[in-house]
């Protein structure tokens, strides 16, 4: 099965731990219409840590704010430069706070930390520790990515942040051979534009979207394995 990075067309094993939590929260469509798909899933109703990534003004990837001046996203999302973020809004076109990236620090895995040009007040994503996620757990994935297997992904990415439930299947590798969490489709699956977005387990972020076959399987770089690096750069 061919696995592709989640970035738009332009562009090991888990530690065991307590079983977990909630199936997450897809809200009705903001416009009252049919709920759009992530592919599958639905609209998110509460994600103050969500950040939409733009590269040279073009909607590109998803991300999270983890500290007043630091964004966590996927390394393959930041190569285009000219990075800016809309933070704390479910609508990628309005609301929240807009800030620019002024420094990018990449890991050897598919992780990147981007320092902002200003301090942003938000509900920062809490990062998981080893033991925060287990095989068989239902976890939530978020992003503004493609809503179907479409040819022109920019045209079919969602205006509103989406969420889907997926089930953790075990450890695997990300787009750069780093430690990742693999999951199978639940009520949805990640697609182009969801790259860099979070996998949340029990309210803490355990992964960053790296690859997906856009049908059944997705891989998220394992944040819990790289906590010491994140802390050394961003202080959290």
Helices and strands as residue ranges (DSSP letters): E 4-5, E 26-27, E 42-44, E 50-55, E 58-67, E 70-73, G 75-77, E 83-87, E 97-106, E 112-116, E 138-143, H 153-156, E 162-173, E 179-185, E 198-201, E 204-212, E 217-222, G 223-226, H 227-234
